[in-house]
Each structure stands twice: as C-alpha cells, then as structure tokens.
Amino acid sequence: MPIPPGIKSQADRELTAFCAAKAPAHLQSKIRLSVKWVGIKVTLIEHRPFFLDPAKWTESPVAQLRFDAASGQWSLYCCDRNHRWHSFEPMPSSPQLHKLIAEINRDQTGIFWG
C-alpha cells in the first residue's frame, strides 16, 4: 500500500530539513546528504568526494526508513557492509518520523555515522 501523499510530503520536508542541518551549505564541497524514495522506503544517502579523484563523488547509504500504511508507523533500518538492510532493534517503530530522525542524528551505537 503506498504512502498517503500528505504523509510523504511531510516526511520529505522533515528529511530535507535534517539533511540541510547535518550538511550545511558551507560544507557542500566536502559532504552532502540526500534522500531517495522507492515506494514505501526512503533512504538517507551521504555523498563525499572520491579521495583519488575529488571531481567524482561517492555515495554511501546511512539509514533507511520504511512506512507501513496499515499501522501508520515508520521503522528504522541500518545498512551492513554488504548493503543489506536490517531493522534497527534499539528503536521501535513510531508514527512520529521525527523520533526516528533524532535517533539517526544521535547515533549512540555508531551504526549510522561511524
């Protein structure tokens, strides 16, 4: 079941604001953050210049959020080194996306930002 348009647009606003705060304009030559939507999933992606050729940029997935329309809940996922997604167990699902975004930012385990 797709994400209701109002919920998706609110989520997009929250995630865009998070990306802008985490990687402000004066750092855009060193780091950028973006979001990529695929169905009910939105992935937070970190972009950095490639160390051997700074004209090229690399992409690394940071976190993924998934929406369950039946329950109205967002779930948080982390990526392993093989680019497989796993439920981030310390954080339960929530209808409030900002709580999951705060958990990504806090990153007490070091799983998202290293």
N, C-alpha and C positions, 0 to 999 in steps of 0.2 A: 504494500500500500504506500503510495507516495506521501511525501511530507506536505501538509497543507501549506499553501502559498504564504500565508501570514506568518506561520512559524518559521518557514525557511528564510523569509526576508529579514525577520528579527534575528535569527541565528547568523545570517550573513553580516548584518550590521555589527553584532557583538564580536564576531570573529575578525572582521576588518578593523574594528577599533583596537582589539587586542594586538593584532599584527602591527598596526601603526605605533602603538605604545611600546611594544617589545623591540621593534627595529625602527626607531625614529628617522626622519629624513636625513639628518646629518651622518647617519651610519649606512645609508643606502649603497655606498660604494663598497662596503665590506660585508653586509648581511641584509637580506630581505626575507620577509615571510609572506606567504600567500596561502590561499585556501583553494582546494579543488573539490568540487561537488561531483559525485557519481551516485545517482539515485538517492537513497536514504543516508549515504555516507558522505562526510566531509572530512578531508584530510588537511592537516596543517603541515605545510612544507617550508623547510628552511633552504635558502639559496645563498651560496657563497662563491666567490671567485675560485676557480681551479688553481691550485698553487703552482703548477707548471706553466699554465697559460692563463693569466688573470683576465684575458679577454673572454674566456669561456667560463660559464657558471655551472656549478654542481647543484643538484637537488637532493635533499635528504628528508624523508618523512619524519615528522616529530610526533604527531599524535593523530588519532582518528576518532571522530565522534559519529555515533550512529543513532538514528531516531527510530523508535518503534511507535508507529501511529496508533496501534491498538491500545497501548498503555499510556501514550503521551510522554514517554520517558526517553532521555538521552543516555547513552552508555559511552564510556571512555575506553579506548584501546591504545595499546603501545605496540611498537614495532620491534621485532628482534633483528639480529644481524642478517638474517636470510629474507628480510622483508615480509615476514609473516606477522599477522596481527593477532594480538592476544588481549583478552579482556583485562583491564587494569583492576585487579581484585580489591586493592585497598579503597577504591572509590565506588560506592554503589551507584546504580542508575539514578537519574534525577530528572524531574520535569523542568528544572531550572538549569539551563545551559551555563549560565554564569558561574555556577558552583564547579562545574567540570573544567571550565576555562581557568578558574582560580587554582584548581588542583594542578593543571598543566604548568601554570606560572610558578607555583610554589615548588613543585618537583622535589619533594622531600627524599625520594628514592634515587634521584639522578637518572631515571629511566628516559625522560623526555629530552633534557638539555645536556645530559652527560655530566 
